Amino acid sequence: MHEPITFCDCFRNVTVAYTTRHGGFSSGAYASFNLGLHVQDDAYAVIKNRAYVEEKIGFPVVYMNQVHSSKVVLVDKSCYIPPNDQKLAVDECKSPFLGVEADGIVTTDRGLGLAVLTADCLPLLLCSSQPYVVAAVHCGWRGIAGGIIENAVHLMEKYTSGEICAFIGPRIGPLSFEIGPEVKDIFISQFPEYAQAFQPKLDGKFLCSLPLLCQLVLRRLKINKVTDCGIDTMASYEDFYSYRKNHVTGRLATIVAID
């Protein structure tokens, strides 16, 4: 069984971690370490899970309200809402604050965690030094096609001139993600090299590699240092949440923070 939180040593002086579905307070279809407040799970259980994340990470964590957009914003410690205040929001209005309205967040603040929530979509973390800037980006196929990765990188470049490196967290794998030809056409119409991320099936559909799509965008942006954890959430649904496997399910977090 996986631990609730796995730490990855891929960026110098930067904490990188991702969660599994084990070791938390949620129950039923959300068992047990669900971190999404928007999936009809018991909000108090989710807030307990989030508090545990902060205890283990050692930093406050900022979450997003993700809607498959291409919006990326700069955040700082003023954007952080402590778990106790999240609980108060639930108590008062039964509608907890879901996070910063964006699908990508960037910070220059030390000691502030940025979280991207997923259950098959690709969580992308970016890091640069000189000075340090980090980003957490929610990459579904719509976001990638809409330019979410480019937007995150361009925002980071306003605050750093250093080399940008990338980490890809748990995501649906290239042998699990089936899409229709219309999705392939959207990408091919933008850049022909995207064709290598799609493998045809006998039924006219395609297998799509989100990690390869992500890496092709990063290469075009001159980002060549990419670490992929290699975890396929759908194939590993017993340890990681997968929306395609179980539509009613929780959300994982992939987190980055400047130490």
N, C-alpha and C positions, 0 to 999 in steps of 0.2 A: 504494500500500500504506500502511496506517495505521502510525503509530509504536506501540511497545509501550504507552506511557502518554500519555494526553491530559489536560492540566490545564485546569480551567475556572475562570474568574474570576467567581464568582457570589456568594461570601460575603466580606465584608471581614475581613482578618486571619485567614482560614481557608483551608487548602489543600483543594481538591476535585479529584479525579482519577478517571479510569476507564481500564481496560486494554483492549487488543484481543487477538486471538489470535496476533499476530505478534511475532517478535523474541526468542523464548525458547529453552529447552533441551528441551522435550518433543517427542515424535515420534509418528508414526502418527496415530491418530484424535484425539490430544490436541495435535497440533502447533499452535503451538509454545510459547505463553506461558500454559499452564494453571497456575492457582493453587489448584486444589482437590486436597487430599490424600486425598479420599474416593472418587475416581472410578476407581481401579485403574491410574492412571498410575504411572510410575516415581517413587517418593517423592523420590529424590535430585534428579531434574530439577525437580520442583515446588519443592523447597527452594531450589534455585539461582534459580528464577524469583522466589520470594518475597524472596530476598536482593537481587535486582536492583531489585525494587520499592522496598525500603527505601533502597537507594542513591540512587535517583532522587527519591523522595519527601522524603528527608532526615529521616525519623522512623521509630521502631519501629512496627510494625503489629500490632494485635490482630485475630485472626480468630474466627469463630464456628463451632460445630457446629450447622448449621441443619437443623431437622426440620419446617418449616411449622407451628410453634407460634405462640402469641401472647405468648411470654415475652420480656420486656425487662429487662436488668439494668444496673446501674452498674458500670463497670470503671475501673481505674486502671493505672498502670505496672507494678504487681505482677502483672497478668494477662498481661503480655507474655512470650512465649517466643522467644528469639533463634533464627534459623535453624540455628545450630550445635547448639543444644540439641534442636531438632526432629530434626536428623540423628542425634544420639545416641539419641533415642527409637527411631528406625527401626533403628539398629544393634543396640540391646539387646533389643527386643521385637517388631520388625517391625510395630508398630502405632503410628504417630505420633499425637500429640495433635492432635485436629481443631479445637480451639478452645473458647471459652467456650460452655457449653450454653445457647444462647438463639437467638432469631431477630431480636433487636434489642439493640444495646449503646449506652450513653450514657456520656459522660465529661466531666469538668470539667478534666482534666489538659491542660496545654499540651504540645505536642510529642509527642503520642501519636496514631497513626493508628488509625482504626476502619475495618474492611473488611467489606463484605457481598459474598458470592460468588453469582453468578447465571449462568444460561444460558437465559434467557427470562423468568424472574420479574423483578419490578420492584425495583431497588435504590433505596431512598429515603434521602437524607441530609437531616438537619435541623440548623439552626444558630440559636442565639440569643446575643445579647450582653447585657451588664449583669447579671451577669457572663457570660462565654462558656461555653456548653454546646453540645455537638454529639452527634448520634446517627446511627447507621447501621442501617437496618432492611430486613429481607428480606420483600418483599411479593409472595407468590403470592396467588392468589384465596382460598385457605383462611386465610392469615394476615390478609388484609384483612377477610374476613367475621368472623374471630375477634377482631378488635379490636387487632391489633398496632400500628397507627398511633396509635390513641388511647392505648394503654399507653405508647408511646414519648414522646408529647407530655406526658402527665401526669407521667411520671418526670422529664422535663426541667424541668417547671414547679416542681418541688420545689427546684430549684437556680438558677433564673433568673426574673426578672420581665420580661425583654426580649421584643421581638417575635420570633417564630419564623419563619424562612424555610425553603424546601424546594428540593431539587434531585432530579430524577428522572433516573437514569442509563440506560444501554442496556437495553432490555426488549423483549419481543415486542409488536408493534404491533397496533392495533385491527383491521386488515385481515387479520391472520395468526392471531389467537388464536380458535380455534373451540371452543365448549363446548356441553354439552347443556342442555336446559331446566331440569334440576334445579339447576344452578349459578345460573342466573338467578333461580329461585324462592327460593333461599336469601337472595339479596340483596334482592329485592323484599319479602320478608316482614319484613326489618329496616327498610328505608326505601324508600318508593315512588319517590323521586327517582332511585334507582339504575337505574331502567328505561332511562334515557337512555344508559347505558353498554353496552346490548345491542342489536344489530341482527339481526333475524330473517333466516334463510336459507330457501331453498325446501324444503330437506330436513328442516325442523323444528328444526335446530340454530341456534345464534346465534354471531355474532361479538362478542367481548367486548373492551372497551377497559380494560385495567388502568390506564393513565394517568388516564383519566377517573374510574374508581372511586376511585383514590387522591386525585385532586383534589377529588372530592365529599366525601370524609371530611375532608380538610384544610380545606375551606371551612366545614364544620360545626364545626370546631375553631377557626375564626376565623384560619386561616392562608391568606392570599391571595397572598403573594409566592412563586410557584412557577416554577422554571426547569426545563424539560424538554429534555433533549439531543436528543430526537426520533428516536433511533436504534432501528429495528426489528431486533432480533437475528436473527429468523427470515429476514427479507427480506435481511439483510446477513450471512448465515451464513459467507461466505468471509472476513470480517474479524472476526466476533464469534461466540462459541460459541452454538449453539442446540440445546437438548435435543429440541425438537419436530422439528427437521430431521434431527438425527443423535443418536440416543439415547446412543450411546457418544461422549462429547465432554468437553471441559474446562470450566473455569469462569473467568469474568471476575471482576475485583474492582472495586468502586466504593468509593472511600476518602475519608474526611474527617479533618482534623486541625486543632486550634487551633494557629496559628503561635506 
